[in-house]
Amino acid sequence: KQYVKAICNNPWVEWSAPGTCQVCRSPVDRREKGLQCASGGHCICWDCMCHNMDWDAVCDNELAALKDDTEIWIWDCDNHS
């Protein structure tokens, strides 16, 4: 949730009230359709959340967290059949 910002820069929390997606304007009228910002003024649908994620940052942060805890072995799938 922290990789896509709400217009107001508040963190995303679970949905609690109907609204429209801040990106595509589709209705976000139940929990299964998306998230709401902590102030309650903005919503984002799951499709837009996924399409607007900075996936490189997600992967980099996850790998950094793993490196702190364990030693990582990288398997080169191209060279191993």
Backbone torsions as a table, in degrees:
resi	resn	phi	psi	omega
1	LYS	NA	-28.0	-176.6
2	GLN	-77.6	-6.3	-177.5
3	TYR	-90.2	-8.0	174.5
4	VAL	-125.5	125.4	-175.8
5	LYS	-91.6	141.6	168.8
6	ALA	-73.7	155.7	179.3
7	ILE	-54.1	-35.8	-177.7
8	CYS	-86.6	-1.8	-178.3
9	ASN	68.6	8.6	173.1
10	ASN	-76.6	155.6	178.6
11	PRO	-69.9	154.3	174.2
12	TRP	-79.1	140.0	176.4
13	VAL	-131.3	176.1	177.6
14	GLU	-61.3	148.7	-179.7
15	TRP	-60.9	142.0	176.4
16	SER	-139.8	-14.6	-179.9
17	ALA	-151.1	148.8	-178.7
18	PRO	-61.3	147.3	176.2
19	GLY	-166.2	-170.3	176.8
20	THR	-120.6	149.7	-179.5
21	CYS	-61.5	132.7	-179.4
22	GLN	-68.4	-15.0	-178.5
23	VAL	-99.6	-56.8	-172.8
24	CYS	-105.4	-5.4	178.1
25	ARG	69.0	13.0	176.2
26	SER	-75.2	154.4	-178.9
27	PRO	-68.0	137.3	172.3
28	VAL	-119.3	85.4	-170.9
29	ASP	-110.8	9.1	173.1
30	ARG	-162.0	162.2	-174.6
31	ARG	-53.1	-37.1	-176.9
32	GLU	-70.6	-11.7	-176.6
33	LYS	-98.4	-13.8	178.8
34	GLY	164.3	-161.0	-176.4
35	LEU	-120.3	168.2	178.2
36	GLN	-130.4	149.2	177.1
37	CYS	-74.1	160.5	-176.1
38	ALA	-61.3	-27.9	178.8
39	SER	-81.7	-12.9	177.4
40	GLY	87.6	-0.9	-174.9
41	GLY	-91.4	-13.2	-176.1
42	HIS	-134.0	146.2	176.3
43	CYS	-126.8	159.6	172.4
44	ILE	-142.2	134.4	179.1
45	CYS	-79.5	160.4	-178.2
46	TRP	-62.1	-37.7	179.2
47	ASP	-59.9	-48.3	-179.2
48	CYS	-68.2	-35.7	176.5
49	MET	-58.9	-47.9	-178.7
50	CYS	-67.7	-40.0	-178.6
51	HIS	-71.8	-23.2	-177.4
52	ASN	-102.5	4.0	178.5
53	MET	-67.6	142.3	172.0
54	ASP	-88.7	84.7	-173.4
55	TRP	-63.4	-30.2	176.4
56	ASP	-64.1	-42.5	178.3
57	ALA	-65.5	-39.2	178.0
58	VAL	-59.6	-50.8	-178.7
59	CYS	-62.9	-44.1	179.7
60	ASP	-60.2	-43.8	180.0
61	ASN	-68.0	-38.9	178.4
62	GLU	-65.9	-42.9	178.5
63	LEU	-65.0	-40.0	178.4
64	ALA	-62.3	-40.4	178.6
65	ALA	-65.4	-40.4	178.4
66	LEU	-66.1	-40.5	-179.8
67	LYS	-63.0	-32.2	178.2
68	ASP	-67.2	-31.5	-174.2
69	ASP	-98.6	-33.6	-173.7
70	THR	-143.2	166.8	172.9
71	GLU	-88.2	133.7	-176.4
72	ILE	-102.4	131.9	173.2
73	TRP	-105.9	124.9	-179.4
74	ILE	-98.2	124.6	179.9
75	TRP	-96.5	119.2	-179.9
76	ASP	-86.1	96.3	-175.7
77	CYS	-64.5	-28.3	-179.4
78	ASP	-66.6	-28.1	-176.4
79	ASN	-101.0	2.2	-179.6
80	HIS	-131.4	117.0	-178.8
81	SER	-98.8	NA	NA
